[in-house]
């Protein structure tokens, strides 16, 4: 039994209802994030990153990479420029130096991990711009 026409009709109804709600679809070159969510997403990601650096004592790769991908979403939504990456990397490296001086190894390592992740994003953007 072929149900492809049912899927097409259902998808058509979903797209129509999303259009009425003024939600944009990612594969249509925009985002599906509602404006209210977009407003608080940056604050949420900054708080989760700070929580990861300062509160959590152990390294959890899944958490770090999940938040990293949230950062990539935030960068795309807010269209952040290179200067924002440079500022965040400088702040994180200052944190690394400061916490290394006062001998807090867990915070030092976590801040260094985040600094290098932001350096990766910065290098990727520079490579994209140079093309």
N, C-alpha and C positions, 0 to 999 in steps of 0.2 A: 504494500500500500504506500503510495507516494504522498508524503505530507509536506512537500516543499512549498506548495501554494499556501498552506496554513501558516508556515513559518514566515513567508513573505508578507501575508496579511497581518500577522501578529507584529512583525517588525515595523510595518508601516504604521500600525496603530500606536506603537510605542514611540516612534519618531514624531508622529503628529502630536501626541500628548506632551512629549518633551519640548517640542517647538512652542506649544501653547504656554508652557511653564517658563519659556525663555531660557531653557538649558541648552547649552551648545554641546555638540558631540565631538569627541577628540578626533575621530577619523574624518571629520569635516573641517579639520585645521583649527580647531579651537578646544576649549576645555569644558569638562562636564562639571566643574566645581561651581557651586552656587556662590554668588557674591558675598553672602554672609559668612560662608565657610572660608572663603578666600581671605576675608578680613582677619580672621583669627588663626589661620593656618601658620603664618609666619611666627606669631607669638608662641603657638603650641610647639613648633619645631625648635625654636630657640630654647624654650623651657625644657623640652625633652633632652636636647643636647647638653644643656647645663646640668640636668639631673644625671645624665650618663657620666659626665666628666667628674662632678663633685660628690655625688651621693653614692652611686653604685661602686662597690669596691672591686668587683671582678669584671673581667672583659667578657662580654657576651656578643659574639660575632653577629648573631641574628638581629639583635637590637641595634647594633651599630650600623649594619648595612641597611636595615629597614629605615632608620632615621636618615641615613645617607640618601636613600632613594626619595624620601620625603623632601630632603633638601633640594634634590634635582627637580622635583615637582614645584617647589617654591621658587626656585630660580627661573623656571620656565613661566610660571604664572606672573611673577612680579617683573620679569624681564630685567633681572639684575645685571649690572655692568661689571667690567673687570675691576674697577676700583673697589667695589664691594667685597670681592674675593680677596683683594690685597689687604684691605683693612681687617677682614676676619682672620686671615693668615697671620698678620702682624700681631693682632691681639692674642691669638692662640700661642704663637711662639714666645711672646712676652710672658704668658701664663706658664709655659713650659720652663722658661728660665727661672721665673720667680719660685715656682714650686720645687724646682730642682735645688735651688739655693736653700730653701727651708726644709729640705729632705722629706717631701711627700711623694713617694715614688708612684703610687697609683694614679694620683691626679696628673702627675707629670707625664706618665705614659699615655693616659687617655687624651690629654690635651695635645700631645704630639701626634697621636693617631688622627685626631680631627684636623689638626693643622695640615698633615700630609694629604688627607682626603680633600681638603679645600685647595691645596696645591695642585692636585690632580685635576680638579674642575677648572682651575685657572689655566693650567697648561693646555687642557682640551679646548678651552675657549680661545686661547691665543693661536693654537694650531688651526682652529676653524676660521679665525679672522685672517690668517696669513694666506689662505687659499684664494 
